[in-house]
Amino acid sequence: MAIARKMIQIASQDCGVDVVKFQKRCNRELLSEKEYNTPHPVPANAYGSTYGAHREFLEFDLEQHRELQSICRDFGVEYSTSVWDLTSAREITSLQPALIKIPSATNQNFQVQDYLCRFFEGEIHVSAGMTTTRELEKLIDFYEEAGRSRDLVLYACTSGYPVAAKDVCLLEIDRLQRLYGRQLGATGFSGHHLGTAIDMAAAALGLQCESHYEGAAPFRYIERHFTLDKTWKGTDHSASLEPDEMRRLCEDLRTVQAALRFKETQILDVEVPQRHKLKWRELERQREDAELPGLVKPLNRMM
């Protein structure tokens, strides 16, 4: 909890993130008895003698999540959690955060999503990693039938840790907007790659799609894993951003968002003095104005 509090503080105050998201699992519900009692497949990453003990060591209970939500509120940042099972969905729904996430691994668990559709009033965010087109269509149809598609935020995602650039497949952002954008509340991108260059392209592409497809959902979210130290034990840290990277990411994303727009007028205010000083036809006109006095000037131009 002390580490979590420090991460919230740094992410919100030093980096400028908008949302801090945790994970919630009921390990007895997710894992079979055999999986629960089998040793961790990578012993160097284990926090327990079995995989179940490892997962339990890392898990926050509901009251700890309530405290995390309060800490987020204190630091002026939105709290959220990804839920992996029905028990976790029930517990986090009781906190009524602004948004709850469904990870790629759980996006075909419609028991969990049905519970959220019926009892959770906020946005439901879903990642589309390792998901076929047929499964995506089933997902969209489910939210349409539940009357909650406008609360659905769908993320383009490749499930891997880390993901090589060639496997990020950013054009999936375009495909999601083209196929489903008119039905969704918003779209986003969830990245597990190295560095932040790809996120800039994701923001530019997402905002471009938003303006390109009539009636398309807004592109509103970019999600990245966060760590205080990439050398910490665990599989996700190498694909996570440390504080300096997260700060640069937030700054650069806001710069891209500010820049990606059409001109509101043919000549912007910032261009007017440069036009008077540098534009060829403007310079010609200024020379003519200087050479031709008074009423003679328009007569000469007419001739």
Solvent accessible surface area in square Angstrom, and as a share of the most:
residue,aa,sasa,rsa
1,M,64,0.29
2,A,85,0.66
3,I,100,0.51
4,A,6,0.05
5,R,112,0.41
6,K,112,0.48
7,M,44,0.20
8,I,0,0.00
9,Q,77,0.34
10,I,29,0.15
11,A,5,0.04
12,S,18,0.11
13,Q,110,0.49
14,D,87,0.45
15,C,6,0.03
16,G,26,0.25
17,V,26,0.15
18,D,101,0.52
19,V,47,0.27
20,V,19,0.11
21,K,60,0.25
22,F,33,0.14
23,Q,71,0.31
24,K,12,0.05
25,R,38,0.14
26,C,37,0.22
27,N,3,0.02
28,R,138,0.50
29,E,82,0.37
30,L,66,0.33
31,L,34,0.17
32,S,57,0.37
33,E,116,0.52
34,K,162,0.69
35,E,89,0.40
36,Y,24,0.09
37,N,77,0.39
38,T,62,0.36
39,P,88,0.55
40,H,20,0.09
41,P,109,0.69
42,V,68,0.39
43,P,105,0.66
44,A,80,0.62
45,N,26,0.13
46,A,21,0.16
47,Y,79,0.30
48,G,27,0.26
49,S,98,0.63
50,T,32,0.19
51,Y,58,0.22
52,G,0,0.00
53,A,39,0.30
54,H,12,0.05
55,R,38,0.14
56,E,73,0.33
57,F,133,0.56
58,L,75,0.37
59,E,33,0.15
60,F,45,0.19
61,D,79,0.41
62,L,40,0.20
63,E,105,0.47
64,Q,56,0.25
65,H,0,0.00
66,R,104,0.38
67,E,91,0.41
68,L,0,0.00
69,Q,23,0.10
70,S,44,0.29
71,I,7,0.04
72,C,1,0.01
73,R,156,0.57
74,D,105,0.54
75,F,39,0.16
76,G,73,0.70
77,V,12,0.07
78,E,74,0.33
79,Y,6,0.02
80,S,0,0.00
81,T,0,0.00
82,S,2,0.01
83,V,0,0.00
84,W,51,0.18
85,D,3,0.02
86,L,22,0.11
87,T,46,0.27
88,S,0,0.00
89,A,0,0.00
90,R,123,0.45
91,E,50,0.23
92,I,0,0.00
93,T,8,0.04
94,S,68,0.44
95,L,15,0.07
96,Q,88,0.39
97,P,8,0.05
98,A,50,0.39
99,L,10,0.05
100,I,0,0.00
101,K,7,0.03
102,I,0,0.00
103,P,16,0.10
104,S,14,0.09
105,A,59,0.46
106,T,9,0.05
107,N,3,0.02
108,Q,60,0.26
109,N,55,0.28
110,F,37,0.16
111,Q,121,0.54
112,V,1,0.00
113,Q,0,0.00
114,D,49,0.25
115,Y,38,0.14
116,L,0,0.00
117,C,14,0.08
118,R,147,0.54
119,F,99,0.41
120,F,2,0.01
121,E,150,0.67
122,G,18,0.17
123,E,39,0.18
124,I,0,0.00
125,H,1,0.00
126,V,0,0.00
127,S,5,0.03
128,A,13,0.10
129,G,0,0.00
130,M,135,0.60
131,T,24,0.14
132,T,80,0.46
133,T,61,0.36
134,R,204,0.75
135,E,58,0.26
136,L,2,0.01
137,E,82,0.37
138,K,118,0.50
139,L,0,0.00
140,I,4,0.02
141,D,73,0.38
142,F,41,0.17
143,Y,0,0.00
144,E,73,0.33
145,E,151,0.68
146,A,47,0.36
147,G,65,0.62
148,R,29,0.11
149,S,12,0.08
150,R,150,0.55
151,D,47,0.24
152,L,0,0.00
153,V,1,0.01
154,L,0,0.00
155,Y,8,0.03
156,A,4,0.03
157,C,20,0.12
158,T,43,0.25
159,S,39,0.25
160,G,22,0.21
161,Y,105,0.40
162,P,64,0.40
163,V,11,0.06
164,A,56,0.44
165,A,74,0.58
166,K,166,0.71
167,D,60,0.31
168,V,11,0.06
169,C,73,0.44
170,L,35,0.17
171,L,133,0.66
172,E,60,0.27
173,I,2,0.01
174,D,35,0.18
175,R,52,0.19
176,L,4,0.02
177,Q,0,0.00
178,R,116,0.42
179,L,78,0.39
180,Y,13,0.05
181,G,1,0.01
182,R,121,0.44
183,Q,56,0.25
184,L,1,0.00
185,G,19,0.18
186,A,0,0.00
187,T,2,0.01
188,G,1,0.01
189,F,4,0.02
190,S,3,0.02
191,G,2,0.02
192,H,14,0.06
193,H,2,0.01
194,L,113,0.56
195,G,29,0.28
196,T,27,0.15
197,A,83,0.64
198,I,33,0.17
199,D,0,0.00
200,M,41,0.18
201,A,47,0.37
202,A,0,0.00
203,A,6,0.05
204,A,36,0.28
205,L,38,0.19
206,G,0,0.00
207,L,34,0.17
208,Q,90,0.40
209,C,2,0.01
210,E,61,0.27
211,S,74,0.47
212,H,120,0.54
213,Y,35,0.13
214,E,150,0.67
215,G,55,0.52
216,A,18,0.14
217,A,2,0.02
218,P,51,0.32
219,F,17,0.07
220,R,128,0.47
221,Y,39,0.15
222,I,41,0.21
223,E,32,0.14
224,R,22,0.08
225,H,42,0.19
226,F,40,0.17
227,T,1,0.00
228,L,35,0.18
229,D,43,0.22
230,K,63,0.27
231,T,120,0.70
232,W,93,0.32
233,K,79,0.33
234,G,28,0.27
235,T,81,0.47
236,D,54,0.28
237,H,41,0.18
238,S,55,0.36
239,A,2,0.01
240,S,4,0.03
241,L,1,0.00
242,E,56,0.25
243,P,34,0.21
244,D,85,0.44
245,E,30,0.14
246,M,13,0.06
247,R,82,0.30
248,R,111,0.41
249,L,5,0.03
250,C,13,0.08
251,E,89,0.40
252,D,62,0.32
253,L,34,0.17
254,R,109,0.40
255,T,88,0.51
256,V,32,0.18
257,Q,109,0.48
258,A,62,0.48
259,A,75,0.58
260,L,72,0.36
261,R,164,0.60
262,F,167,0.69
263,K,115,0.49
264,E,150,0.67
265,T,81,0.47
266,Q,169,0.75
267,I,70,0.36
268,L,59,0.29
269,D,127,0.66
270,V,112,0.64
271,E,53,0.24
272,V,59,0.34
273,P,74,0.47
274,Q,83,0.37
275,R,80,0.29
276,H,86,0.39
277,K,128,0.54
278,L,119,0.59
279,K,106,0.45
280,W,156,0.55
281,R,174,0.63
282,E,21,0.09
283,L,52,0.26
284,E,62,0.28
285,R,97,0.35
286,Q,67,0.30
287,R,124,0.45
288,E,63,0.28
289,D,51,0.26
290,A,91,0.71
291,E,124,0.56
292,L,44,0.22
293,P,96,0.61
294,G,58,0.56
295,L,156,0.78
296,V,77,0.44
297,K,54,0.23
298,P,63,0.40
299,L,106,0.53
300,N,60,0.31
301,R,123,0.45
302,M,160,0.71
303,M,190,0.85
